[in-house]
Structures are given as structure tokens and as C-alpha cells.
Amino acid sequence: MDENNYGARDIIVLSGPQGIRKRPAMYIGSTGSSGFIHLLYEVIDNSVDEAMAGYCKNILVKLGRENGVDYAEVTDDGRGIPVDIMPKEGKPAVEVIMTSIHAGAKFENKAYKVSGGLHGVGLTVVNALSSHTEVIVKRNSKVYRITFSRGVLTSGLEEIGTCGNETGTTIKFVPDTEIFSVDRFDTIQLTERLRYLSFLSPGLKIKLVDLREDSSEETNFYSENGIVDFINYLRGGKSDVSKPIIISKSDNSIKVDIGLQYVDGYNEELLSFVNKIKTPEGGTHVTGFRGALTRAITNYVQKNSKKKTSVNIEGEDTREGLIAVVAVMMQNPEFEGQTKEKLGNVNIKSVVENIAYTALSYYFEENPGEANKVIEKVSRAAEAREAAKRARELTRKKSLFEGAVLPGKLADCTESDPDKAEIFIVEGESAAGSSKQGRDRFYQAILPLRGKILNVEKATDEKIFNNAELHLMVTAFGTGIKEGFNIENLRYKKIILLTDADVDGSHIKTLLLTFFYRYLRPLIERGYIYIAQPPLYKVSHGREVKYAYSDSELSALMKENNGKGNVQRYKGLGEMNPEQLWETTMDPQKRIIKRISIKDAQIADAIFNILMGMDVVPRRKFLEEHSTEVSFLDV
């Protein structure tokens, strides 16, 4: 194109499906696993909107696999998508909804008083980004069918049967592998979302049927008590500090449901929702709740002189050990982006804050025993925060966390670009020696750790800030910690945990992951943490040497060698010379490393608490229940 002659002929107008397929990330966030499953969320959310409107009692989600890619089928017993002809368009309403952006019944709050879908693009996006879509509608005592491919109509609306008084919609779609880089739905993420929806929709029955394996698996989700059940689920095996507090109140067209409880721990677990859609980044409703909680607690302390603390209570103190659910139902929510990560409505902050503050203040006055438990918990958090602050000041003076001097144990690389640099956190001095000799010094750094690090699940901030091994890691990473954390200062975007393939090595990995999860979680969320997979066996057959990373690989190798060969079991990294360590574990062309991701933060939180927390009873119960699942035990 001649840029000097740029004119009207150069302007391209893409219709709805074409535009979506051209820029899919604008609508679903990415074309990876998160975008892949987002299509399914869009369909499920439409069924949930029917439930919120009072017309749907059951939702069935089926997962299957055809021609190397997953498909999903969602059925509800709602009113059924309208099938009558729209006069202006001259097409059935279901066809318009599936092919036209900004077409739907959620703009004027008539058919739906509140809903998760707002922009009229959800089903159109699903249709446009699927290689095949089929819609079955039960309505008017008849069954209708219409099909599409990549957003284009392939079979017009036809009547295929009768259904008596039954109503509802079934949407089956196959995500397009021309668009997506993945081909499977993540069952863990889906299970989490369906479980949350059941808690937020008391009385709604949701069934998940997974047909992708040889034997189908069914999971049912149902909650009778809503937010109360939700709080009990999030609490898991944690010990109670206070009883659950449930707040449910409406202000004009806005309904606010809040559940909160304090448990014996140091971390906050707050989940927020708007019209039953999870808002991972919070928003104005969360800001309002946190403000109300801080104000209600500090005001109660001030009014009751006997409860005054030696230090001033701040917002973060009121959130230590807090489990909370903040759910808002409202008309016309303003989400940031189609993927609805954060609520932006300014007026919601004051609505939620007023409701929460009034309810909490009344609860504390009426339940002084429970209020005292909360105040004691918050006061201890405030005192610990002040102690940790003093420890951090000492730390800064010693240049441990934020000083420019890198730890002496660190064998750094010469590459300064974090995108190209990687660091191995290595267990033991002998393994560190081999890895230092075997590495590529240009982009691979080595940091040895001496034995097992501090169990941060049982430690206060003060102990953590004074722990030498943790100092080494944080200083090497360059990020700082807590309020001093800045991910922009990260020096390596691959942090690889390299430990022995035995019980001690597994324990060290668990301790490290606990620390990352609690104090450096953005490193996991951005996919910067990896676990190296050193081989378990070395198989020598004549002059040929091969490595096996599992018992099944060993069996395959021995079968390949007709049962012949010398097998060496590696119990420690120190048994490998530098060349072997490079070849098997550090060479990017040959190594196996597993990226750590947080797919189900609540499950991870519960497991960390059970395995690494202070309460012995849940840990013993977990071990008893799962003892038969142990596949490798080093004795």
C-alpha cells in the first residue's frame, strides 16, 4: 500500500464473527487455556442468568472429545432462547443472538433484572470461535435446532420434535483449533467455577459429566445454605477464631451478600463476585467491604476502652486470618474488559460500605464475646506487624533484602535480560558444585540452599525476615518482599527448583512452594516458577547410555534392551557428574521442567494449610485417607 495515498478504499469493515476471529483476545483475554475455557464460561453464565431470573433449576455440563479436540455441551431447563422471527432482521431471534454482536435481552433489565452477560457478545463470541456450534431449544411445546460453523449459519432453524411442557436450551460447541493453542478444558478450573456458582445459587442443581475418558465421571454441585456453606468450604481444616458472620441486605436494586469468619492463620482469603461472576481483581465492592470492616473494628475498640490496643490498628491487621465472600447483585455493572476481572461502578463502594458497616457494628454490639475474639486476633496481628516492621528496618540496614550486594553463594550468570536468564535453586553443596560446573554460565545462575528452609506456614513475619536462606533467595531474585515487593525488579524469569528425587527433596520443594505461594505469589501467577525433573535411573547397555525419568520409562527401556543393561538408581543429584547433570536436567534442548501454576488457589491453600500448618489432626486425617495413593516412598 502506498502510505501517501491512504484513503477510504483502505478501510476494511469486518462483520461480527469475522471481527471476533481476527482479534479473539479482545473478547476472551487470550487464545491459550484461559480463553479456551472462557468460551464455556460464557455459555454457563447464560444458563445461570436464567436461574437468577427464576426460570432455571438444573444445569447439565458435558465434556467430550472428538477428532483430537474437546467439545462442551451445556443444557438448562430455563425458558429457552426465543425462536420467533425478529421483524427488523427477518431472522429467528436465536440466529441473531448467535451471530450478531450486541444482540440480547440484557440491556433494558426487563427479561433479566440482573445478569452476568451485559454486552450481548458472549454467545456470538463462542459461536465465532468454534468450528461447530449446535443449539437445541425447547419452547412452545416444540424442539428446534440450528447449527453454525465459525460463526456462519450452516443449517437454518428447523423444528425437529415436540417436548410437551418442557423448556430449555442446549448449546454444544467445539472450540476452533485454528484459533486456540490448546485443545482441552481444564477440569480443575471448571470444577472451581461450578462449585462457586452452586454456593451463590442456593437450590440450583449443577451436574458436570466428563465423557473424555473411557469411563465417564459425574460431579454434582448443590448448596442449600448458600454463603454459609461457602464460608464452611473455604475454611476447610482451619481452626476457628470466631463464628461466621453473614450479612444479606438490599439497597434499592442492589443486593449485597457477605460472609466472613476469622480462622487461626496469617493469610486473607477473600473471594468477590458480581452477579455470580468471580472478580479476581476485586473492585469497588471489595474496597467498600474492607473499608467497612476496618472502620467497624476500630470504632468498636475506641468505644470500649478496655479493648484498646498498644498499637494502632490498620486495615491489613483486620484481614489477617480472614475468610470472606463478597457477592453483589446489581443492574448494569461496569466490568473492566469482557473477561470481567474487576468491578468499576463507583457508587457500589458506598453502598457495600454502608451495609457492611451497619451490620458489623450491630453484630459486635450484640455479640461482645465474638467481638472480643475478633479484637484479640486483630490486635495480635497489629503487634506482629509492628514487630515485623522493626525487623524489616533492621534487615534494610544490613542490606539483606534490598541492598545492591548479591549473596556470596550465588553463582550468577552474565545475561542481564530477565527474559533470557534463569536461576536454579539447588539442594545441597555437592549438587550445587556439579550444577555450577555443568551449567551454561551465560544465562544460568546457581543458588545453593543448605537443607530445609523455614516452614513459613508456622512462622511469623519477624522470623521470616530474619531467616538467612530466605534472604538469599529474595536478594538473588531482586524483587523484595511484602510491601517492598516489585516484580519489575525480577532478575530471572525462570526460577527452577532442583532437588533430589527422594522424600527429603519433595519436602524441600513443598517448603519452597509454600514460601512462594504465601509471599511471592505473583511469581507463580505469571508462570516464572518451575520444577526440574532429574532422571531416576541411568541405563547402560554396551556403550549406549540412556536415562529414565519414571518407573514406566525404565520398564520401556529394559523391554527395548530385551531385559539387558546395567541400571543405576539416582538417589541424589550429587551422584551425577557435571556433564550428566547438564545433559539430563539443565540443557534446555533435552531437560524436562514443569511450570507451577495456580489453577485452583483454594485447593492449594487448603493443602498447604493441612500439610504445613500448626493443626496436627487434619494432617493426620489427610495422611490416613491418602496413604494408599503413595507411589514412591524412600526408606
N, C-alpha and C positions, 0 to 999 in steps of 0.2 A: 504493500500500500504506500502510495506517495503521501507522506505525512502533511505536506504543504497543501494537498487537495482534499484534506479531511472534510467530509460533508455528510449530508443526510443518507446517502447511499451506503455509508459505512456503519450505520446503526442497525443492530440486529435485535429483533424482538422475539423472545422465546416464550412459548405458551407455558402454562403451569407445570406439567410434568417435565417438559424439556428444560426449563429453567432450574427445576429441582435437581435433575440428573446432572446438569452442568456444574452446579455448586452445591452438592449434597451437604457438605459440612456446615453450611449456613443454617440448615434446618435440624440436623441431628448431632451436631458437635464434631463428629469425626466419622471416617469410614472404617474404623477399626472395630474392636469388640464392643465398645461403649455405644457407638452408633448402630451397630448391628442389633443389639438388644433394645435400643431405644425405639425401633420400629414396633416391637412387641408391646412396649410400654404404652405407646400411643393408642394401640387397639384396646388394650386392657383398660386404660383410663376412660375410654368412651363407654365401656360397659359399666365401670364404676360410677360414671356420671348418671347413668340410668338408675343405678342403685340409690345414689344421693337424691334423685328426683322421686324415689319411692316406687319405682316400677320394676326393679330387678332384685331377685332374691338369690340367684345362683349364677356363678360364672365358672365355666369349664375352660381350662387352658391345656391344649395338647401340643406336645412337641414330637416331631417325627423327622425322618431323614430320607431324602430321595435324591438320586443322582449326585451324591457327594456333597450335598448341602442340606442344612436343617430347614424345616418349614415349621410354621406355627399356625394353630387354629384356635380361635377364641369364640366361645359360644356363651351368650347370655339369654335370660328369659325376660328381657325388657320389652319395650313397646315395638321394637323392630324399626329399622330405618325406613322412612317413608318411601313409597314406590310410585306414588301418583305423579302425573306429569306437571312440571313447573311451567306455567303459561308463557313466561317470558323466554325461557330457554328452549321450550319444546321438547324437553327430555325428562325422563324419570328422575325424581329427586335423588335416589341412590346413586345414579350415574353422575349427576352434578357434584354431589358430595365427594365422590371418589376421584374426580378429575379436575375440579376447579378450586383454586386457592381462594380462601376467604369465603367459602360457602359452608353454612352450617346454621344450627338453631340456637347458638350460644351467645349471640350478640346483644339481644334485647331482654334477656333474663325472663322470657315467657315460658318456653318449653323447659328450660333449665334455670332454676333460681340461682344456683351456683354450679360451677363445673371446673374441672381441671383444664379442659381444652378451651381456648379462648379465640384463637386466631383463624380457625377454620382451615387449617393447613394439615392437621395431623394425619387423617386418613388419606388425603391426597399425596402426602409425602410417602407414606407406607406403600401406596399403590405405585407411585412413580419409581421407587427404588426397589421394587420387587419384580422378578422375572415373570411371576404368575400370581394373580390375585383372584380369589373367588369369594363372592358374597352371597350368602343364602339368607333370605328374610322370610320370617313367618309373620304374617299380618293379614287382617281381613279374612281369616279362615283359610288363607291360601299360602302356598310356599313358592317363593320367587328365587330366581338365580340369575346372576350377571357375572361376567368374567373380564379380566384385563391382563395385559402384558406390558410391563414397563410404563404403566400409566395410560396405555392406549386400549380402548374398548375392543375386545375380541369376540365377545358374544353378548348381544343385547339382552335386556331384561326379558325373561320368559317365565311363565307360570309352569311349575313342574309338579305340583301336587296340592293336596289340601291338608289342613292341620287342626281343624276344629277350633277350639278356643285358645290354642297355644299361640304365643307371640315370642319374638326374639330375633336375634341376629347372630349369624356365624360368619366370621371372616377368616379365611385361610390364605396365607401368603408365603411366598418363597423369596427371601432376600436375594437380590441380584449379585452374583459373584463378579460381574463386570464392574460393580461399584465398590464392593466390600473386600477387604483383605483377609477376612476370616469367614468361616462357614459354619460355626457352631454357636448356639446360645449358651451363655454362662448360667448354669443351673443355680449356682450359689447366689449370684446377684438376683436372679428371678425369684428364688425362694424367699430371700430377704424382703423383696418388694411386696410379694403376695402376703407374707406374714404381717407386714406393717399395715397393708390395706385391710386385712381382717380385723386388726385391733382398732383401726379407725372407723370401721363399718360394722358395729355390733349387729349380729343377726345375719350378716351376709355370708353365704357359704361359697368358698372358692376351692376348686379342685384342680390340681396340677397332675397331668398324666404324661409321663415321659416314655414315648414309644421308640426311642432311638437305640435302645439296647435289645438283646434277644428277649428278655423278659421285661414287660412294662412295669414302671414304678408309679404308684399313686401317692400323692400327699394332699391331705385336706387341711384347710385353714378356716378356723371359725373362732369367734370370740363372743362371749355372752356379755362381758362386763366392760369391754372397750378399753379406755385409758387405764383402768385399774389393772387389767390383765397385761397391758403393755408395760407398765412400770414393774410388775412382778417378773415379766420376762427379761427386761433389761437388768434387773437386779441380779438375776442368776444365783450364784452361790455366795454372793457378798453378804456380810453381816449387816443387819440393820442398825442405824443410829437413831432414826426417827420413824414414825409411821408415815405411810403415803399421804400426801395432801392432794386432793382432787378439786379442781376449780372448773366449773362449767357455767357460762353465763353468756347472754346475748345482749348486744347493744345495737338497736335498730336492725340492719340487715347483716350484721357481723356477729358470728358465733365463735366464742373462744373456749377451747378445752385445754386445760393444763393439768398435768400430773407431775409431782415431784416427790423425791424422797432422798434423804441423806443416808449414805452407807459408809462402812469402815474402809476408807480408801483415800487416795490423794487426787484422783482424777475426776474431771467433769465428763459426764456422758449426756449430752443434750441432743435430742432429735427434734427437728421442726418440720411442719407440714403446712401447706396452704391448699385447701380443697382436696386434701388427701394426697397431694403430690409432695414428695420429700424435697426440701430445700437445703441441700448440703451446706451451702454458704450462709444459711440463716437469712437475715434481712431485718426489716423494721419490726416484725412481730417478736423476734428474738431479742432485739435491742430493748423493746418495751418490757419484756418479761424480766430481763436481767436488771434493768433499772428499778423495777418494782420490788424485786427480791432484795436488792441491796438496801433500798430505802426502807422497806418494811422491817428488816432485821436491825438496821442501825437505829431507827426510831424506837423500836421496842427496847433496845439496850439503853437508850437515853432516858426513856420514861421509867425504867426500872433500875434505879441507881445501884442496887445490889448486884446487878448483872454487868456493870461496866467493866471493860477490859483495860489492861495495862497499855495496850497499843490500839491505834485507830483501825477500825475495820474498813477494808477496801473491797471493791467488787469481786476481785479474784478470790478473796477469802470466803465469800459466801457461796462460791462454786466448787470448793474442794469437797470431793466425795458426793457431789450432787448428781442424781439421775433425774432427768426431766424430759417431758414430752410437751411441746408447744404446738397445738394444732388450731388453725384458724379456718373458718368457712366464711367466704365473702363473695360479693359480686365484683366483677371487673378487677381482679388482681393484676398488678403490673409486675410481671416477671422480667428478670434480666436474661433475655435470649429465649429461644424456643425450647431449650432443654430445661428451663425453669430452675436454675440453680439458686436464685436469691430473690426475695420479695422486696419491691421498691416503694410500695404505697406509703407515703409519708404519714397519712392520718392513722394508719394502723398502729404505729408506735404508741400514741397517746391512748388509743382505745384499749390495747392489751395492757399497757402500764396501769391505767386506772382500774381495770377489772382485777388484775392480779394483785395490785397493792391493797385495794379494799378487802379482797378476800383473805389475803395473807395476814393483814393487820387484825382482822376479826378472828381468824383462826388462832393466832398467837395469844390474843387476849382471852379467848375462851378455853384454850388448852395450854396453860402455863407449863405443865410438865413436859409436853412435847417441845414447847418453845425453848425451855431451858436446855434440852438436849441439843437443839439446833445451835443455840448461842454458844454452848460449850465447844461444839465441833468447830464452829466458825472462829471462835477465839483462839483455839489451838492452831488453826490454820494461819491466823494473823501473826501469832507469836513465832510460828515456824518460818513465815515469810520474812519477818524481821531478822531472824537468825540467819536465814539463807542470804539475805541482803548483806549482812555483815561478812558472811563467808565469801560472797562474790567480790566484795570490796577488797578483802584480803587476797583473793585469787587474782584480781586485776593488778594489785601491787606486785605480785610475784610473776606477773606476765604468763600465767599458766594458760588461761583461756584465750585472751585477746591480745597477747603480746605478739610481736613480729618474729620472735625466735622459734623456729620449728624444733620439735623434740629431737634429742640426740639419737634416739633409737630409730628414727625414721630414715630409711634409705630412699631418698626422694628421686624422682625422675627429672629429666631435663625439659620435658614438654610442659609448657605453661598454659596451654589451652585446655580448660576443664573438659571440653567435649572429646578430647583425644586422650586425656590422661586417665589412668586407673590406679587404684591402690588396693593391695592385698592386705587384709588383716589376718596375720598368720599366728597360729597357736604354737608357742614354744620356740626356744632359741635355735635348736638344731634344724627344725623345719625352716625357720627364717633364714638360716645360713644357706641352705640349699636353694631356697627361692631367690635370695639375693644374687647368688651366682648364676642361676638359671634364667633369670628374667631378662627382658629387653629394657635396658636402663633408660632408653629414650622416653618411653611413655608408661613404664610400670614402676610404681613405688611399692615398698615393702614396709609394713609396720608390725613388728612382733609384739605379742601380748604375753605376759607372764602368767600362765594359769588362768583360772576363772575370775572374771570381773565381778564387781559388786552386783548383787541382786537388787536392782533399783525398785522392784515391786515392794520390797520390805524396807526401803531406805527413805529418809527424809532428804529434802533438797540440800541441807547442810552437809550431810555425809557424801552426797553425790558430788558436790562442788569441791570436796576435799579428797576425792579419790584419784590417785595418780594415774591409773590405767585409763580411766575415762577422760582425764585431762589430755593424755597423749592423743587419743583418738580425735577429740573435738578440736584440739590445736592443729593436728595434721589436716583435718578437713577444712578448717578455716572459717567455719560457719558461726562459731559462738553457740550459745545455748540459752533457753528460756527467752526472756525479753531481749537478750542480746543476740538472738539468732537472726542471721541474714543469709538466706540461701544464695544470694548473688555472690557471696564470697567463697562459695564452694570451690575447692581446688581440683576435685576429681568427680566426674560424673559416672564413674563405675567404681563402686566400693564393694569389693569381693571378699567374702568371709571364707577363709581357707583353714579348715580344721581336720583333725584325724577322723577317720571313718569308724569311730567307736563310740561308746556311751559318753565318755568324757567330752569328746568332740561335739556330740549332739547337745550336751548340756551347755557347753560354751556358746554354741550357736543360739540356743534358746535365750541365754542371758544377754547376748548381744542384741538379738532381735527385740527383746523386752525393752532394752535401753533405747534402741532406735524408735520403737513404737511409742514409747512414752515421752521421749524428749526431743527426738529428731524426726518426727513423723513425716514432714514434707519430703524427706529423702526417700522414704518408701513410696509415698503417694506419687512422686514423679518418676519412679522406676529406677532409682540410682543404686539400690541395694541388691546384691547378687550373692548366691552361694555357689562356691566351686564344688565340682563333683570329681574328686580324685578317684582313681581306679581302686577296686577292692582286690583285684588279682592280676598277677603277671604270669602269662602262659608262654613258656619257651618250648619250641618244637624244632629241634635241629638248630639252625641259625636264625630261624624266624621267631620274633618276639611280638606277642600281641597282648592287649590289656582288656580286662573285663570289668565293667562298672557295676555289675549286679550278678546275682547267682544265676539268673536265666541266661545272661550273656556268657558266663563261664560254661554252662551246660552246652550252649550252642557251639562254643569254640572247641570243647572237648569232643563233641559229636563230629565236628568238622575234621578234627585230627584223629578220628577213629579211636578216641579214648587215650591217645598217647600225648605225652607232653609233661613238662615239669611245671607244677602250679605253685606260685608263691603268693601267700596271703599277706597283703599290706595291712598292718595294724597301726602304723603311724607314718606320717609324712617324712619323718626323719630317716626312714628306711630307703627313701629314694635318693639317688644322686641328682645333681642339678640338671643333667641332660634329661633324665627320666621325668622329673617334675615339670620341666618345660614342655616336653613332648606330650604329656598326658593331661596336664592340668592348667598350664599357663599360656600355651600357644593359641591365639585366637582362631587359628585355622583348624585346630583339632580338639580343643577343650570343650567341655560341657559345663555351662554355668546356668543356673536357674534364677530368673529375676523374681524378687519378692514383691508382691503387690497386695494391697488391702482390698480384697473383694467383698469381704463381709466383716466390717470393723467390729460389729457387736460380737460375732462368734470369736474373733481373735481376742477381743477384750476379755470375754468370759474364760477362754482357755488360759491366757496369761494370768488371770486372777487365780484360777484353780491351781495351776502348776507352780506359780511363783509367789503366790500371796501368803498371808500370815495364817489363814484358817486351814488347819490340817484335815478336818473332817471331809470337806468337799474333795480335797486332793486324794485322800484315801478311797473315797467312793468312786472317783474317776478311774483310779488305777485298778480297782477291783472290777469295774464294769468293762474296762478295755484291755484287761490283761491278756485275753485270748487273741488279741489282734497283733501282738508283738511278733514281728517277722525276723528281728535280729537282736540278740542280746549278748553283749560282751561280758564274759565271766572270767 
